[in-house]
Amino acid sequence: MFDNLSDKLDKAFHILKGHGKITEVNVADTLKEVRRALLDADVNFKIAKDFTARVKDKAIGQDVLTTLQPGQLLVKLVKDELTELMGGDVAGINLQGSPTVILMSGLQGSGKTTFSGKLANYLKTKKNKKPLLVACDIYRPAAINQLHVVGQQIGVDVYSEPDNKNPVVIAENAIAFAKANGMNVVIVDTAGRLAVDQEMMDEIARVHNAIKPQETLFVVDSMTGQDAVNTAKAFNDILNFDGVILTKLDGDTRGGAALSIKSVVNKPIKFVGTGEKMDAIDVFYPDRMAERILG
Ligand code: GDP
């Protein structure tokens, strides 16, 4: 995960090794390499620039050059700043409401359906909940089938109305069904498109307004880098979502989405997807991720 970024940051800090005395120029060179590493990871230019500016300010503020181990202190400053960049504290999921309603949003192929299953499985096995999965993709019968297959795998009920073309009504009926059948979490999987389009946005906005979810989650493929950030912004403008799910972190992703999304939409990354299997879900801990990136 983020191997290339880790390597590049490691190389950046090498500049500080092997010097008898570290100078301001060495620190500036290191930070330049840190910035280059971030840009290489597909982090937006302004975010990368602001990042190194903040580290530099802190390094000056803490008089890094006069400390015993300036190199180590600089690594720590970068680690702290990476943690902040990815959201600071861990963000939990809001499970209030009876039932708790969770709306999944995102583009087609981002991993929404897979993640809906993973989340249902996580809530069932780790939080002792009784979830209901809801298929609100009215365009692709295959998507409805896929959710049924996922539900079967994890032993969670799936609500669908294959002949109903109104996702608002399906979602409302599903919530009534959950209430009548003792399910305490309703996870609504919605239709995605290959790119942001107005019709899709209008539709999900209508569903959102009607069911007033406790949690609206935006699912994004971490492999898509800065595009992921642009899509997040488009969805956030419409839904003002509560959190981000980064999928496919097990792939060869450069890290740009994980590092940029919080700065752009100011919403936390709540979970990550790390594989196709139903248990490949992790709570996102910004500090652990920063630790991992810096090795
Ligand atoms: P949706 O169109 O947004 O519902 O996306 P899907 O859930 O159908 O996922 C699209 C593809 O990505 C499927 O082949 C999934 O198996 C795969 N996928 C989803 N999440 C992950 C993940 O975390 N890691 C990997 N490697 N593949 C994933």
Boltz pocket constraint, residues with backbone or C-beta under 6 A from the ligand:
constraints:
  - pocket:
      binder: B
      contacts: [[A, 106], [A, 107], [A, 108], [A, 109], [A, 110], [A, 111], [A, 112], [A, 113], [A, 114], [A, 115], [A, 192], [A, 246], [A, 247], [A, 248], [A, 249], [A, 250], [A, 251], [A, 272], [A, 273], [A, 274], [A, 275], [A, 276], [A, 280]]
      max_distance: 6.0
